[in-house]
Amino acid sequence: MMDLKGARIFISGGTGSFGTALIDYLRDSGASFIVYSRDEMKQHEMRASRQDKNISYIIGDIRDRDRLIQSMRGVDYVFSAAALKHIPTGENFPGEVVQTNFHGTENIVHAADVCGVRRLVFLSSDKAAEPRTAYGMTKGLAERIITNHSGPTICTGLRYGNVLGSRGSVFPLFLKQIAEGKPVTITDPNMTRFILT
């Protein structure tokens, strides 16, 4: 069990659904946060919507190992949520997905070890189980980096799934299609989709 009270927490991809939910969940814990992402606009919007003094923002990419080391100094815990997550992106640009999801995970683990981070929590995907897409394959390989790690930082993996209402979730699309009287587009009518609230 992690005691996050008063901890310094680094969240890669911190402007996404997971990062914002984690910060909200730990709002009264005394923790401080480093939101690390390459999306300048999302960082600007997050900063404008929150006046929290316990959040600092760093523009950076998990592909940049040196930037990660520079940004992780003094951090207790890392939550690794940055990834290229869309299946079509992975199929059309597999090299980019490998660079971010696989090599980016290698970089985060290395930086955490160098900086003396206590624990790293890696967010994977349900699509890493029996993967058939570039996205699922890169997340599956990244899980191997986490499970085979033997450095000083404790590494933990978490398989994330479809989160109701999260950014990139299919549900806003489904609701829009229904509201517009259009058919709901699904990949396969025989598939089962598991949803996390």
Phi and psi in degrees as a GROMACS rama.xvg file:
@    title "Ramachandran Plot"
@    xaxis  label "Phi"
@    yaxis  label "Psi"
@TYPE xy
-97.2981  135.242  MET-2
-99.6384  102.749  ASP-3
-91.6908  0.697569  LEU-4
-64.0367  123.592  LYS-5
72.3962  6.93059  GLY-6
-79.3762  158.647  ALA-7
-99.7265  117.217  ARG-8
-118.013  128.92  ILE-9
-105.753  126.906  PHE-10
-122.53  108.071  ILE-11
-77.3605  139.904  SER-12
67.2101  31.3263  GLY-13
-67.7558  -12.4514  GLY-14
-86.6752  -3.10418  THR-15
-79.9328  -174.419  GLY-16
-61.068  -43.2152  SER-17
-65.3144  -48.7321  PHE-18
-59.0962  -46.0586  GLY-19
-66.9797  -37.5972  THR-20
-66.7825  -40.0459  ALA-21
-63.7102  -44.1053  LEU-22
-62.8122  -42.5831  ILE-23
-63.3122  -41.8485  ASP-24
-63.7951  -36.4581  TYR-25
-99.3327  16.739  LEU-26
-51.15  -41.3893  ARG-27
-101.411  18.9187  ASP-28
-90.8531  -9.17417  SER-29
81.3641  3.37717  GLY-30
-72.2808  153.888  ALA-31
-117.394  154.333  SER-32
-129.36  143.047  PHE-33
-113.537  115.295  ILE-34
-93.4425  113.614  VAL-35
-114.581  116.815  TYR-36
-158.859  165.29  SER-37
-97.6309  1.1858  ARG-38
-95.2606  97.3601  ASP-39
-59.2579  -42.1379  GLU-40
-65.352  -43.8858  MET-41
-65.5619  -36.7932  LYS-42
-64.8465  -42.4348  GLN-43
-60.6475  -46.2727  HIS-44
-64.106  -39.8318  GLU-45
-66.4656  -43.6124  MET-46
-62.7878  -40.8605  ARG-47
-69.1234  -31.8996  ALA-48
-86.7685  -11.3234  SER-49
-128.181  137.429  ARG-50
-109.579  22.3098  GLN-51
-64.7354  126.202  ASP-52
-81.2659  -10.8913  LYS-53
-93.2173  11.2142  ASN-54
-118.011  126.547  ILE-55
-115.741  154.392  SER-56
-121.869  134.206  TYR-57
-130.183  126.502  ILE-58
-80.2224  123.006  ILE-59
-172.151  164.419  GLY-60
-121.863  138.128  ASP-61
-68.0726  -10.2757  ILE-62
-73.7385  -15.2367  ARG-63
-102.061  95.8948  ASP-64
-60.9275  -43.9572  ARG-65
-63.4877  -40.1244  ASP-66
-64.7482  -38.7975  ARG-67
-62.4133  -45.6331  LEU-68
-61.6766  -44.2349  ILE-69
-61.4563  -36.6088  GLN-70
-85.7324  -19.9536  SER-71
-94.0745  -2.26418  MET-72
-59.833  131.865  ARG-73
81.4681  8.67357  GLY-74
-88.7811  140.325  VAL-75
-88.7516  -44.9181  ASP-76
-134.122  144.078  TYR-77
-120.809  133.35  VAL-78
-112.87  116.809  PHE-79
-97.9728  95.2755  SER-80
-112.454  -7.2537  ALA-81
-70.6372  134.122  ALA-82
-170.249  158.97  ALA-83
-89.4788  119.776  LEU-84
-114.42  -11.7869  LYS-85
-88.8272  130.478  HIS-86
-55.3384  -48.4745  ILE-87
-60.6851  -34.8826  PRO-88
-60.9909  -45.4076  THR-89
-63.4336  -39.1396  GLY-90
-71.4338  -35.7314  GLU-91
-84.8231  -28.7136  ASN-92
-133.917  62.3543  PHE-93
-60.2129  -34.8126  PRO-94
-62.418  -36.8982  GLY-95
-67.7474  -39.6482  GLU-96
-68.2864  -37.4174  VAL-97
-62.9887  -44.7503  VAL-98
-60.8809  -41.9546  GLN-99
-81.9245  -56.1406  THR-100
-75.0718  -35.9707  ASN-101
-92.8317  -62.1922  PHE-102
-66.3248  -33.9383  HIS-103
-61.0509  -38.3964  GLY-104
-66.8608  -41.5284  THR-105
-56.2906  -44.026  GLU-106
-64.182  -42.4068  ASN-107
-64.7491  -42.8585  ILE-108
-63.9039  -44.813  VAL-109
-60.7577  -47.5306  HIS-110
-62.1896  -40.3293  ALA-111
-62.1421  -42.2949  ALA-112
-62.8036  -47.6178  ASP-113
-60.9317  -38.0821  VAL-114
-90.3983  0.515715  CYS-115
72.5809  29.7483  GLY-116
-65.8293  136.851  VAL-117
-66.9011  -51.655  ARG-118
-145.093  142.527  ARG-119
-117.573  128.338  LEU-120
-109.757  115.626  VAL-121
-97.2889  127.225  PHE-122
-92.3807  115.997  LEU-123
-102.087  -154.847  SER-124
-142.871  150.22  SER-125
-61.6907  -20.9059  ASP-126
-75.125  -4.54438  LYS-127
-78.34  -15.3476  ALA-128
-81.5318  120.388  ALA-129
47.9803  58.7315  GLU-130
-66.5762  142  PRO-131
-125.652  3.00896  ARG-132
-127.642  161.183  THR-133
-59.3269  -41.4218  ALA-134
-57.9257  -52.8383  TYR-135
-60.6036  -39.3078  GLY-136
-65.2741  -42.9064  MET-137
-67.6122  -36.3354  THR-138
-69.1948  -37.2812  LYS-139
-63.2317  -42.542  GLY-140
-66.4586  -39.0488  LEU-141
-63.3216  -36.4529  ALA-142
-59.7189  -36.7244  GLU-143
-65.1034  -36.7939  ARG-144
-59.9765  -43.9453  ILE-145
-67.6319  -48.3423  ILE-146
-72.6216  -23.9789  THR-147
-97.4428  3.47042  ASN-148
-68.6097  138.115  HIS-149
-131.104  18.5373  SER-150
-82.2246  -171.892  GLY-151
-69.5497  -27.5561  PRO-152
-79.6605  132.954  THR-153
-76.313  125.805  ILE-154
-110.373  133.411  CYS-155
-128.676  139.97  THR-156
-112.393  147.539  GLY-157
-135.067  121.44  LEU-158
-84.7244  114.007  ARG-159
-89.6953  155.627  TYR-160
-128.709  -155.448  GLY-161
-76.3163  117.996  ASN-162
-103.778  124.075  VAL-163
-57.0188  120.893  LEU-164
80.3165  2.52162  GLY-165
-73.8424  162.401  SER-166
-62.9942  129.315  ARG-167
90.8972  -5.96095  GLY-168
-66.9975  149.87  SER-169
-75.4919  -15.5939  VAL-170
-66.6953  -40.9574  PHE-171
-57.9829  -36.8724  PRO-172
-65.084  -46.1455  LEU-173
-59.9475  -45.229  PHE-174
-62.4859  -39.9451  LEU-175
-64.1418  -43.3828  LYS-176
-62.7091  -41.7701  GLN-177
-65.6879  -45.3224  ILE-178
-61.7516  -32.9924  ALA-179
-88.9651  4.1325  GLU-180
70.9545  20.3054  GLY-181
-94.8594  160.692  LYS-182
-68.6193  148.444  PRO-183
-80.1697  123.199  VAL-184
-87.1902  121.803  THR-185
-128.551  153.054  ILE-186
-68.6544  -45.4047  THR-187
-151.305  123.469  ASP-188
-63.5046  -16.9881  PRO-189
-91.4677  -2.34382  ASN-190
-77.1372  156.284  MET-191
-112.215  130.288  THR-192
-113.838  124.282  ARG-193
-97.3499  134.021  PHE-194
-120.054  134.522  ILE-195
-101.406  137.356  LEU-196
